[in-house]
Amino acid sequence: DSERGGGAEPSSRMADWLGGQCSVVRRAAAIVRSSSRVTRGRTTSPIKFNTRARRWDVSRTAKGGGRGVVRARQRKNRRMAATKGSQEGTQEGISTPMRCAILGGGTFAQNTYVPILEGDLWKFSKIAVDAVWSRSEETAKTLSLSMWHNKAEVHFGDAGLDAIIGSDSIEAVFIVLPPRPALEITLRCLRAGKHVLGEKPVGTNVEEIEAAIREHVGLGQWRPIWGIAENYRFEETYEFVSKIVAGLGGVITLSLNASCALSDSSPYWHTPWRHSTVELPEVDGIGIGYLFEGPVHFMAAIRKILGQEACSGARVTASATLMQQNRELKQHDTISGFLRFDTDAGSSCACAVNICYAAYKPRVQFVITCRRGNIVIERVPGKYVISGDGVEPLMHEIPFNGVDREISYFIDAVRKHKGREAPVEDLEGECSAREALLDVQHLLALFRSASTSQVVTL
C-alpha cells in the first residue's frame, strides 16, 4: 500500500468508506420518500449503484424532487430519439440492415473486410453478416471467430455454398476469392437474385468476362447489382486528383513508377493461386500472377485520373516489355510499357507504366503533366501525399479509404435498388463490371504486346 500512496490501515479506511456510504444512503432514502413514484406498475428510484466507483449515487435531478426526474428522463429520451434519427436517416429502409454473407476467408477478408463490416456499418445497423463461407472448414471458422458483433453461421464446401446461394434471407454477398472461381460463383449468386460485390480483377479472360456481363444484363431491367471492389476508383485521392486535372486543362503525360517489394515475409506470398498459371494468366508459359492481380489497381487509377473525356471511346495503343528480376518469385515480375489514348475530338495523352515486384523497398509515385500545371501523387504508409503547382500551389494528404467507400457505396446502391430509385446501370456506377473489364483489357493489352513484341491497339 505504501507504494500506491496509501498510509492508513485497511480497517480504518474501510470504516471511513462505510461511514460515507451510509450518509449517502440516508440522504437518498429521504429523497426516495418524497420523490419516489410508481410508473407503469414499477417503482423508480433516484438512487443508483455506481459499479465503476463501487458506491451509491443520488441523481442530481432527483435532488429537486419527482418532477425533476421526469423532466430529465424526457429530455434524455428526446436526445436519444434525435440521435437515432440522424444515424438512421429519414429514407425508408435505411434502418433495416442489409443481410449478407462473406464468401472467401483469406487474408484480405480477415484483415480488411471484417474490420470494415464490424465498424460503423454494423454500429448504425446498415449491415448484418449472417453467414461466412470458405472452401475449407477451418478457414471459415477462423473468419467467423474474427467477428465480435456479427454472429455469422459457418459454411464450407459445395454444400455450404449451395445453402448460402439458396437462402431467402441473404440478399447480398461479398466475394473475396481468386478471379476464376469468383466469376463462376458471382454468376450463380446473380442468377439467384443476390447482389454481388466481388474483388478485382473481375476475371482473367476478356471473352469470359464479356459473356458474364451479357448474362447479367439479360437478367432484366431490375437485375441484381454487380459491383467490383478494390479497384482504386473509390480511393478519395484519385477522385480528388481527377477534379484538379480537369481544372488544369487535362493530362498531357502521366508516369507511374510502382516499385513493389515482395518476398516470403509478405502474407500474400503464401497464397498458392497467385503463383499458379491455371488460376491466373501466363505469358509464354511463365506466370504473371502478381503483375496481373495487383496492377489492375493501377489501371483503374490511371483511367480515373485521365477522366471520362480522355478514356471514353478512345483508341488505346499499348506497347510493353516483361522481365524476370526476382529469382525467388519464378514468374514475370516487372513490366515496362506505354499506353496512348486518342479521342475522336482530337485530344491525346500518353502514359508510361513501370511496375516492378523485385524492388528492394516499396515506392509508388504518379507524375502528371497537365496543360496548366503539374501534380505528383506519392503513396506512403497509410496515406497518399499530393503535391503540385499550377494556378496555386498544392499540398494535400488523404488516408487510404477506397474499400470503406466502395462498400458503403454498394450498400447504398442496394437500398436504392429496393426502392427502384434509379436504373441498375446508374446504381452500379464506377464499381460496375464494365469498368472493371476495361481495366483488365488495358492491362492484358500490355502483356500481349510484350508477348508478341508488337504494338497492340484496342
C-alpha positions as CSV (number, residue, x, y, z in Angstrom):
1,D,0.0,0.0,0.0
2,S,2.8,2.4,0.7
3,E,4.0,2.1,-2.9
4,R,0.5,3.2,-4.0
5,G,0.4,6.2,-1.7
6,G,-1.9,4.6,0.9
7,G,-0.7,5.1,4.5
8,A,-3.8,4.3,6.7
9,E,-4.6,0.9,8.0
10,P,-7.1,-1.1,5.9
11,S,-9.6,-1.4,8.7
12,S,-9.8,2.4,9.3
13,R,-10.1,3.1,5.6
14,M,-13.0,0.6,5.4
15,A,-14.7,2.3,8.3
16,D,-14.4,5.7,6.7
17,W,-15.7,4.4,3.4
18,L,-18.7,2.7,5.1
19,G,-19.5,5.8,7.1
20,G,-19.5,7.9,3.9
21,Q,-21.7,5.4,2.1
22,C,-24.2,5.3,5.0
23,S,-24.6,9.1,4.9
24,V,-25.3,8.9,1.2
25,V,-27.9,6.2,1.7
26,R,-29.6,8.1,4.5
27,R,-29.7,11.2,2.3
28,A,-31.0,9.2,-0.7
29,A,-33.7,7.5,1.5
30,A,-35.1,10.8,2.4
31,I,-35.4,11.8,-1.2
32,V,-37.0,8.5,-2.1
33,R,-39.7,9.0,0.5
34,S,-40.5,12.4,-1.0
35,S,-40.0,11.8,-4.7
36,S,-40.4,8.0,-5.5
37,R,-43.3,7.3,-7.7
38,V,-44.9,4.3,-9.4
39,T,-44.9,4.3,-13.2
40,R,-46.4,1.5,-15.3
41,G,-46.6,-0.7,-12.3
42,R,-42.9,-0.4,-11.2
43,T,-41.2,1.9,-8.7
44,T,-38.4,4.1,-10.0
45,S,-35.8,5.4,-7.6
46,P,-33.3,8.2,-7.9
47,I,-30.6,6.0,-6.2
48,K,-28.2,4.1,-8.4
49,F,-25.2,2.0,-7.6
50,N,-22.1,3.2,-9.4
51,T,-20.4,0.0,-10.4
52,R,-17.2,1.6,-11.6
53,A,-16.7,3.7,-8.4
54,R,-18.4,1.0,-6.2
55,R,-20.7,3.4,-4.4
56,W,-24.3,4.5,-4.2
57,D,-25.0,7.8,-6.0
58,V,-28.0,10.1,-6.0
59,S,-29.2,11.5,-9.3
60,R,-28.7,15.3,-9.5
61,T,-32.1,15.8,-11.0
62,A,-33.6,13.6,-8.3
63,K,-32.5,16.0,-5.6
64,G,-35.0,18.5,-6.9
65,G,-37.9,16.1,-6.4
66,G,-40.0,13.8,-8.6
67,R,-40.8,16.3,-11.3
68,G,-37.0,16.8,-11.9
69,V,-36.6,13.1,-12.5
70,V,-39.5,13.0,-15.0
71,R,-38.2,16.1,-17.0
72,A,-34.7,14.8,-17.0
73,R,-35.9,11.5,-18.4
74,Q,-38.0,13.2,-21.1
75,R,-35.0,15.3,-22.2
76,K,-32.8,12.2,-22.4
77,N,-35.4,10.4,-24.5
78,R,-35.7,13.3,-26.9
79,R,-31.9,13.4,-27.3
80,M,-31.7,9.6,-27.9
81,A,-34.6,9.8,-30.5
82,A,-32.8,12.7,-32.3
83,T,-29.5,10.9,-32.4
84,K,-31.1,7.7,-33.6
85,G,-33.0,9.6,-36.4
86,S,-29.8,11.3,-37.6
87,Q,-28.0,8.0,-37.7
88,E,-30.7,6.1,-39.5
89,G,-31.8,8.8,-41.8
90,T,-35.3,9.6,-43.0
91,Q,-35.4,7.5,-46.0
92,E,-37.5,4.3,-45.9
93,G,-35.5,1.1,-45.4
94,I,-32.2,2.6,-44.3
95,S,-32.7,1.5,-40.7
96,T,-33.0,-2.2,-41.8
97,P,-29.6,-3.7,-42.2
98,M,-28.6,-5.4,-45.4
99,R,-28.3,-9.1,-44.6
100,C,-25.2,-10.5,-46.3
101,A,-22.6,-13.2,-46.5
102,I,-18.9,-13.2,-47.0
103,L,-17.6,-15.8,-49.5
104,G,-13.9,-16.4,-49.0
105,G,-11.9,-16.3,-45.8
106,G,-8.4,-15.5,-46.8
107,T,-6.0,-12.8,-45.6
108,F,-7.8,-9.9,-47.2
109,A,-11.2,-10.9,-46.0
110,Q,-9.9,-11.2,-42.4
111,N,-7.7,-8.1,-42.4
112,T,-9.8,-5.7,-44.4
113,Y,-13.4,-6.7,-44.8
114,V,-14.1,-7.8,-41.3
115,P,-12.9,-4.6,-39.6
116,I,-15.0,-2.5,-42.0
117,L,-18.1,-4.6,-41.7
118,E,-17.7,-4.7,-37.9
119,G,-17.3,-0.9,-37.6
120,D,-19.7,1.9,-38.3
121,L,-21.7,-0.2,-40.8
122,W,-22.7,-2.5,-38.1
123,K,-23.0,0.2,-35.4
124,F,-25.5,2.1,-37.5
125,S,-27.4,-1.0,-38.5
126,K,-26.6,-0.7,-42.2
127,I,-25.3,-4.3,-42.5
128,A,-25.6,-7.7,-40.8
129,V,-23.3,-10.6,-41.7
130,D,-25.4,-13.7,-41.4
131,A,-23.0,-16.2,-42.9
132,V,-19.4,-16.8,-43.9
133,W,-18.2,-19.4,-46.4
134,S,-14.8,-20.8,-47.4
135,R,-13.7,-23.9,-49.4
136,S,-12.2,-25.2,-46.1
137,E,-14.0,-25.6,-42.8
138,E,-11.0,-24.3,-40.8
139,T,-10.8,-21.1,-42.8
140,A,-14.5,-20.5,-42.5
141,K,-14.4,-20.9,-38.7
142,T,-11.4,-18.6,-38.4
143,L,-13.3,-15.9,-40.3
144,S,-16.4,-16.3,-38.2
145,L,-14.4,-16.1,-34.9
146,S,-12.7,-12.9,-36.1
147,M,-16.0,-11.1,-35.8
148,W,-17.2,-9.8,-32.5
149,H,-20.6,-8.2,-33.4
150,N,-21.9,-10.3,-36.3
151,K,-22.9,-13.8,-35.3
152,A,-22.3,-15.5,-38.7
153,E,-23.1,-19.1,-39.5
154,V,-20.2,-21.1,-40.7
155,H,-20.5,-22.8,-44.1
156,F,-17.9,-24.5,-46.2
157,G,-17.5,-26.7,-49.2
158,D,-20.0,-27.2,-52.0
159,A,-22.9,-27.9,-49.7
160,G,-22.2,-24.7,-47.7
161,L,-22.1,-22.6,-50.8
162,D,-25.4,-24.1,-52.1
163,A,-27.0,-23.3,-48.7
164,I,-26.0,-19.6,-48.9
165,I,-27.0,-19.2,-52.5
166,G,-30.3,-20.8,-51.8
167,S,-31.0,-18.8,-48.7
168,D,-34.0,-16.4,-48.9
169,S,-32.8,-14.2,-46.0
170,I,-29.4,-13.3,-47.5
171,E,-29.8,-10.5,-50.0
172,A,-26.1,-9.7,-50.9
173,V,-22.7,-11.3,-50.9
174,F,-19.1,-10.1,-50.7
175,I,-17.0,-12.4,-52.8
176,V,-13.3,-12.4,-51.8
177,L,-11.9,-15.2,-53.9
178,P,-9.4,-15.7,-56.7
179,P,-10.8,-14.4,-60.0
180,R,-11.5,-17.7,-61.8
181,P,-13.8,-19.3,-59.1
182,A,-15.1,-15.8,-58.2
183,L,-16.6,-15.2,-61.6
184,E,-18.4,-18.6,-61.6
185,I,-19.7,-18.1,-58.1
186,T,-20.7,-14.5,-59.0
187,L,-23.0,-15.7,-61.8
188,R,-24.6,-18.3,-59.6
189,C,-25.4,-15.6,-57.0
190,L,-26.7,-13.2,-59.6
191,R,-29.0,-15.9,-61.1
192,A,-30.3,-16.5,-57.5
193,G,-31.2,-12.8,-57.2
194,K,-28.4,-11.8,-54.9
195,H,-26.5,-8.5,-55.2
196,V,-22.7,-9.1,-55.5
197,L,-19.7,-7.0,-54.6
198,G,-16.7,-9.0,-55.8
199,E,-12.9,-8.4,-55.6
200,K,-10.9,-7.3,-58.5
201,P,-9.9,-8.5,-61.0
202,V,-13.3,-9.2,-62.5
203,G,-11.8,-12.2,-64.4
204,T,-8.8,-13.4,-66.3
205,N,-10.2,-13.7,-69.8
206,V,-11.9,-10.9,-71.7
207,E,-14.2,-13.2,-73.6
208,E,-15.4,-14.9,-70.4
209,I,-16.0,-11.5,-68.7
210,E,-17.9,-10.2,-71.7
211,A,-20.1,-13.3,-71.7
212,A,-20.8,-12.9,-67.9
213,I,-21.8,-9.2,-68.4
214,R,-24.1,-10.2,-71.2
215,E,-25.8,-12.8,-69.0
216,H,-26.1,-10.3,-66.2
217,V,-27.8,-7.8,-68.4
218,G,-30.1,-10.5,-69.7
219,L,-31.5,-11.0,-66.2
220,G,-33.7,-8.0,-66.8
221,Q,-34.3,-4.3,-66.0
222,W,-34.2,-4.8,-62.2
223,R,-31.4,-7.4,-62.2
224,P,-29.3,-7.6,-59.0
225,I,-26.4,-5.2,-58.7
226,W,-23.0,-6.4,-59.6
227,G,-20.0,-4.4,-58.4
228,I,-16.3,-4.9,-58.4
229,A,-14.3,-3.8,-55.4
230,E,-10.8,-2.6,-54.5
231,N,-10.3,-1.1,-58.0
232,Y,-8.8,2.3,-56.8
233,R,-11.6,4.3,-58.4
234,F,-13.1,4.8,-55.0
235,E,-9.9,6.0,-53.4
236,E,-10.6,9.6,-52.5
237,T,-7.1,10.5,-53.6
238,Y,-7.7,9.7,-57.3
239,E,-11.2,11.3,-57.3
240,F,-9.6,14.4,-55.8
241,V,-6.8,14.5,-58.4
242,S,-9.2,13.8,-61.3
243,K,-11.1,17.0,-60.4
244,I,-7.8,19.0,-60.2
245,V,-6.7,17.6,-63.6
246,A,-9.9,18.7,-65.2
247,G,-9.3,22.3,-63.9
248,L,-5.7,22.3,-65.2
249,G,-6.8,21.5,-68.8
250,G,-6.4,17.8,-68.8
251,V,-3.5,15.4,-68.9
252,I,-0.7,15.5,-71.4
253,T,1.5,12.8,-69.9
254,L,1.3,10.6,-66.9
255,S,4.1,8.5,-65.5
256,L,3.5,5.7,-63.0
257,N,6.5,4.2,-61.2
258,A,5.3,1.4,-58.9
259,S,8.2,-0.3,-57.0
260,C,6.8,-3.2,-55.0
261,A,8.9,-5.2,-52.6
262,L,7.8,-8.8,-52.5
263,S,9.3,-11.7,-50.5
264,D,8.2,-14.7,-48.5
265,S,7.8,-12.4,-45.5
266,S,4.6,-11.0,-47.1
267,P,1.3,-12.8,-46.2
268,Y,0.3,-12.5,-49.9
269,W,3.3,-14.5,-50.9
270,H,1.8,-17.6,-49.3
271,T,-1.3,-17.7,-51.5
272,P,-0.8,-20.6,-54.0
273,W,-3.2,-19.2,-56.5
274,R,-1.1,-16.1,-57.1
275,H,1.8,-18.4,-58.2
276,S,-0.5,-20.5,-60.4
277,T,-0.6,-20.4,-64.2
278,V,-4.1,-22.0,-64.0
279,E,-5.8,-19.6,-61.7
280,L,-4.1,-16.5,-63.3
281,P,-2.8,-15.7,-66.8
282,E,0.6,-16.6,-68.2
283,V,2.8,-15.4,-71.0
284,D,4.7,-17.9,-73.0
285,G,4.3,-20.5,-70.2
286,I,5.6,-18.2,-67.5
287,G,3.2,-16.9,-64.8
288,I,2.3,-13.2,-64.5
289,G,0.1,-13.7,-61.4
290,Y,1.4,-10.8,-59.3
291,L,1.7,-8.5,-62.3
292,F,-1.9,-9.2,-63.2
293,E,-3.7,-9.4,-59.8
294,G,-2.1,-6.3,-58.3
295,P,-1.5,-3.8,-61.1
296,V,-5.1,-4.0,-62.2
297,H,-5.4,-1.5,-59.3
298,F,-3.2,0.9,-61.2
299,M,-5.1,0.6,-64.5
300,A,-8.2,1.8,-62.6
301,A,-6.3,4.7,-61.0
302,I,-4.8,5.8,-64.4
303,R,-8.2,5.7,-66.1
304,K,-9.8,7.6,-63.1
305,I,-7.1,10.3,-63.3
306,L,-7.4,10.8,-67.0
307,G,-11.2,11.1,-66.8
308,Q,-14.1,10.1,-68.9
309,E,-13.4,12.6,-71.7
310,A,-9.9,11.1,-72.3
311,C,-10.9,7.4,-71.9
312,S,-14.5,7.0,-73.1
313,G,-14.4,5.7,-76.6
314,A,-10.7,6.5,-77.0
315,R,-8.4,4.5,-79.3
316,V,-5.8,2.9,-77.0
317,T,-2.3,1.9,-78.2
318,A,-0.2,-0.3,-76.0
319,S,3.4,-1.5,-76.1
320,A,5.4,-3.2,-73.3
321,T,8.2,-5.5,-72.3
322,L,8.4,-8.1,-69.5
323,M,11.3,-9.1,-67.3
324,Q,12.1,-11.6,-64.5
325,Q,14.3,-10.0,-61.8
326,N,13.0,-11.6,-58.6
327,R,14.6,-15.0,-58.6
328,E,12.6,-16.4,-55.8
329,L,9.3,-15.5,-57.4
330,K,9.8,-17.6,-60.6
331,Q,7.5,-15.6,-62.8
332,H,7.5,-12.3,-64.7
333,D,7.7,-9.6,-62.0
334,T,8.5,-6.4,-64.0
335,I,6.6,-4.7,-66.8
336,S,7.6,-1.5,-68.5
337,G,5.2,-0.2,-71.0
338,F,3.3,2.7,-72.7
339,L,-0.4,3.5,-73.2
340,R,-1.6,6.2,-75.5
341,F,-5.2,7.5,-75.5
342,D,-6.6,9.2,-78.7
343,T,-10.1,10.5,-78.8
344,D,-12.3,11.4,-81.7
345,A,-12.2,15.0,-80.5
346,G,-8.5,15.2,-81.3
347,S,-7.1,15.1,-77.8
348,S,-4.3,12.7,-76.9
349,C,-2.4,11.7,-73.7
350,A,0.5,9.3,-73.1
351,C,1.0,7.1,-70.0
352,A,4.3,5.5,-69.1
353,V,3.8,2.4,-66.9
354,N,6.6,0.8,-64.8
355,I,5.5,-1.8,-62.3
356,C,8.2,-3.9,-60.6
357,Y,7.8,-6.7,-57.9
358,A,11.5,-7.1,-57.5
359,A,12.2,-3.8,-55.7
360,Y,14.3,-3.5,-52.6
361,K,11.9,-1.0,-51.0
362,P,8.4,-0.1,-51.9
363,R,7.6,3.2,-53.5
364,V,4.6,4.2,-55.7
365,Q,4.5,7.6,-57.5
366,F,2.4,9.2,-60.2
367,V,3.9,12.3,-62.0
368,I,1.2,14.0,-64.0
369,T,1.8,16.8,-66.5
370,C,-1.2,18.9,-67.3
371,R,-1.7,21.9,-69.7
372,R,-1.7,24.4,-66.8
373,G,0.3,22.7,-64.1
374,N,1.9,19.5,-62.7
375,I,0.8,17.0,-60.0
376,V,2.7,14.4,-58.0
377,I,1.0,11.6,-56.0
378,E,3.1,9.5,-53.7
379,R,1.8,6.6,-51.7
380,V,3.4,6.4,-48.2
381,P,2.4,4.1,-45.3
382,G,-1.3,4.7,-44.5
383,K,-1.9,7.6,-46.9
384,Y,-1.3,9.5,-50.1
385,V,0.7,12.7,-50.4
386,I,-0.4,15.0,-53.2
387,S,1.7,18.0,-54.3
388,G,1.7,20.2,-57.4
389,D,1.9,23.6,-58.9
390,G,-0.5,25.3,-61.3
391,V,-3.0,28.1,-60.6
392,E,-1.9,27.9,-56.9
393,P,0.5,25.6,-55.0
394,L,-1.0,22.3,-53.8
395,M,-0.1,20.1,-50.8
396,H,-2.6,17.6,-49.6
397,E,-2.7,14.3,-47.6
398,I,-5.5,11.7,-47.9
399,P,-5.6,8.4,-46.0
400,F,-6.3,5.1,-47.7
401,N,-10.1,4.8,-47.7
402,G,-11.1,3.1,-51.0
403,V,-12.5,-0.2,-49.7
404,D,-14.6,1.6,-47.0
405,R,-16.1,4.0,-49.5
406,E,-16.9,1.4,-52.2
407,I,-18.6,-0.9,-49.6
408,S,-20.7,2.0,-48.4
409,Y,-21.5,2.9,-52.0
410,F,-22.6,-0.7,-52.7
411,I,-24.8,-0.8,-49.6
412,D,-26.5,2.5,-50.6
413,A,-27.0,1.2,-54.1
414,V,-28.7,-1.9,-52.8
415,R,-31.0,0.2,-50.7
416,K,-31.9,2.4,-53.7
417,H,-32.4,-0.7,-55.8
418,K,-35.1,-1.8,-53.3
419,G,-36.9,1.5,-53.9
420,R,-36.4,1.4,-57.7
421,E,-34.8,4.9,-57.4
422,A,-32.6,4.6,-60.5
423,P,-31.6,2.2,-63.3
424,V,-29.2,-0.6,-62.3
425,E,-26.5,0.9,-64.6
426,D,-26.6,4.2,-62.7
427,L,-26.6,2.4,-59.3
428,E,-23.5,0.4,-60.2
429,G,-21.7,3.5,-61.5
430,E,-17.9,3.3,-61.2
431,C,-17.9,-0.1,-59.4
432,S,-19.6,-1.8,-62.4
433,A,-18.2,-4.9,-64.1
434,R,-18.0,-3.0,-67.3
435,E,-15.5,-0.5,-65.8
436,A,-13.5,-3.5,-64.3
437,L,-13.5,-5.2,-67.7
438,L,-11.8,-2.1,-69.3
439,D,-9.1,-2.2,-66.5
440,V,-8.4,-5.8,-67.4
441,Q,-8.4,-5.1,-71.1
442,H,-5.8,-2.4,-70.8
443,L,-3.5,-4.5,-68.7
444,L,-3.8,-7.6,-70.9
445,A,-3.0,-5.4,-73.9
446,L,0.4,-4.6,-72.3
447,F,1.0,-8.3,-71.7
448,R,0.0,-9.2,-75.3
449,S,2.4,-6.5,-76.7
450,A,5.2,-7.9,-74.5
451,S,4.5,-11.5,-75.7
452,T,4.3,-10.6,-79.5
453,S,6.8,-7.7,-79.5
454,Q,4.2,-5.7,-81.4
455,V,2.1,-2.7,-80.7
456,V,-1.5,-3.6,-79.7
457,T,-4.5,-1.4,-80.4
458,L,-7.8,-1.5,-78.5
